């Protein structure tokens, strides 16, 4: 089962609002990743983080790799309707493709 | 570059049957990992293949097996299907130890 605690489980926001979600783990990971999954599709990589403390942006998305290497957050600014979906965090060790996933955050954006 | 492809996209089987799912990785990727996604357990790692060898294995029964061919394409087999095997099966490809990219998945329904 999952070893990552992802919160919140779901969010209902208005279009234009900012969103923040986070993931914590009892284990250290070398890489943190954030994926988005639309219904019936596979997860799509949004942001990958490789160093503790790293802050990375991808358009309206910003993610950070926690200093302790046990947590990460994802922010979405100025949300739009197409941001709707389930967002997953994932932790990975170097040279090990056994990724561990959070349970996901289901995001609903009201126009 | 073409993404990860999985076939078939949808499959209906009955209990006791077996099933084989196929995954073609992104060109140049030699590592293929398989995951099972269910509403109750979320995304769980099944196994990873690299250069035709299984490198890592998750906590699944022996009914779940896989293999990889010399062209890096991979197949996953589930024998003696159970109702609880109904899930979205995702394949992800990567260069060794690098970020994984997912395919669209095969949705398996066991009746």
HADDOCK unambig.tbl for C-alpha pairs under 7 A between the chains (distance, minus, plus):
assign (segid A and resid 1 and name CA) (segid B and resid 41 and name CA) 6.08 0.50 0.50
assign (segid A and resid 1 and name CA) (segid B and resid 44 and name CA) 6.30 0.50 0.50
assign (segid A and resid 41 and name CA) (segid B and resid 104 and name CA) 4.65 0.50 0.50
assign (segid A and resid 41 and name CA) (segid B and resid 105 and name CA) 6.46 0.50 0.50
assign (segid A and resid 42 and name CA) (segid B and resid 90 and name CA) 6.70 0.50 0.50
assign (segid A and resid 42 and name CA) (segid B and resid 102 and name CA) 5.77 0.50 0.50
assign (segid A and resid 42 and name CA) (segid B and resid 103 and name CA) 5.53 0.50 0.50
assign (segid A and resid 42 and name CA) (segid B and resid 104 and name CA) 4.17 0.50 0.50
assign (segid A and resid 42 and name CA) (segid B and resid 105 and name CA) 5.66 0.50 0.50
assign (segid A and resid 43 and name CA) (segid B and resid 102 and name CA) 6.01 0.50 0.50
assign (segid A and resid 44 and name CA) (segid B and resid 102 and name CA) 6.64 0.50 0.50
assign (segid A and resid 45 and name CA) (segid B and resid 101 and name CA) 6.77 0.50 0.50
assign (segid A and resid 94 and name CA) (segid B and resid 97 and name CA) 6.01 0.50 0.50
assign (segid A and resid 95 and name CA) (segid B and resid 96 and name CA) 6.52 0.50 0.50
assign (segid A and resid 95 and name CA) (segid B and resid 97 and name CA) 3.85 0.50 0.50
assign (segid A and resid 96 and name CA) (segid B and resid 97 and name CA) 5.75 0.50 0.50
assign (segid A and resid 97 and name CA) (segid B and resid 33 and name CA) 6.97 0.50 0.50
assign (segid A and resid 97 and name CA) (segid B and resid 48 and name CA) 6.78 0.50 0.50
assign (segid A and resid 97 and name CA) (segid B and resid 97 and name CA) 6.26 0.50 0.50
assign (segid A and resid 98 and name CA) (segid B and resid 45 and name CA) 6.09 0.50 0.50
assign (segid A and resid 99 and name CA) (segid B and resid 45 and name CA) 6.85 0.50 0.50
assign (segid A and resid 101 and name CA) (segid B and resid 43 and name CA) 6.22 0.50 0.50
assign (segid A and resid 103 and name CA) (segid B and resid 42 and name CA) 5.92 0.50 0.50
